Amino acid sequence: MNHNAIYAIYPQVVTIDDTAGAMDKDGNKVEIDLTVVNAWVDPNAYKRQRAAEYPSIPDQLDLLYHGGMDAWKTAIQAVKDKYPKG
């Protein structure tokens, strides 16, 4: 189950158990439409993807020192282009 999608789509859900399902604050089961959950696209996924792919800070500093600002901007922009916002 995509817990992030469920929490985003169903704000009344406070806990999720992959076996028992989604529950509200009173412990009542919340019916989940898996078609909607599976179709949900995380609007913040690009942030995690970019963070994982950006060069490390030492590598970025080395790139700045040896290649200058243009080389650094090119490397960063390549990641931004690969994982655009929204």
C-alpha positions in Angstrom: 0.0 0.0 0.0 1.2 3.5 -0.8 1.0 5.1 2.6 2.0 8.6 1.4 -0.8 8.5 -1.2 -3.4 7.4 1.4 -2.4 10.1 3.9 -2.6 12.7 1.1 -5.9 11.6 -0.4 -7.7 10.7 2.9 -6.8 13.3 5.5 -9.0 11.6 8.1 -6.6 8.6 8.1 -4.2 8.6 11.1 -2.9 5.0 11.0 -2.3 2.4 8.2 -1.7 -1.2 8.7 -1.0 -3.2 5.6 -3.1 -6.1 6.9 -5.9 -4.2 8.8 -6.2 -1.2 6.5 -6.5 2.5 7.1 -8.0 3.8 10.3 -9.3 7.2 11.5 -8.7 8.8 14.9 -11.4 6.7 16.5 -10.1 3.4 15.1 -12.8 3.1 12.4 -11.8 1.6 9.1 -11.6 4.1 6.2 -12.5 2.6 2.9 -9.7 3.2 0.4 -10.1 3.3 -3.4 -7.0 1.6 -4.6 -7.5 2.8 -8.1 -7.2 6.4 -6.9 -4.3 5.5 -4.5 -2.3 3.8 -7.3 -2.9 6.7 -9.7 -1.6 9.3 -7.2 1.6 11.0 -8.1 3.7 12.4 -5.3 4.2 16.1 -6.0 7.4 16.0 -3.9 9.0 13.0 -5.5 11.3 15.2 -7.6 13.0 16.5 -4.4 14.1 13.0 -3.3 15.1 12.0 -6.8 17.2 15.2 -7.2 18.8 14.8 -3.7 19.9 11.3 -4.5 21.4 12.2 -7.9 23.1 15.6 -7.1 26.9 15.3 -6.8 28.1 15.3 -3.2 29.1 18.7 -1.8 32.9 17.8 -2.0 32.4 16.8 -5.6 30.5 20.0 -6.3 33.2 22.1 -4.8 35.8 20.2 -6.8 33.8 20.8 -9.9 33.6 24.5 -9.1 37.4 24.7 -8.5 38.4 22.8 -11.6 35.6 23.5 -14.0 34.3 26.9 -12.8 30.8 28.1 -12.3 29.6 27.1 -15.8 30.6 23.4 -15.3 28.9 23.4 -11.9 25.7 24.9 -13.3 25.7 22.4 -16.2 26.0 19.5 -13.8 23.2 20.8 -11.5 20.9 21.7 -14.4 21.3 18.2 -15.8 19.8 16.8 -12.6 17.0 19.5 -12.6 16.2 18.7 -16.2 16.0 14.9 -15.5 13.7 15.5 -12.5 11.5 18.6 -13.2 9.2 20.0 -10.6 5.6 18.7 -10.8 
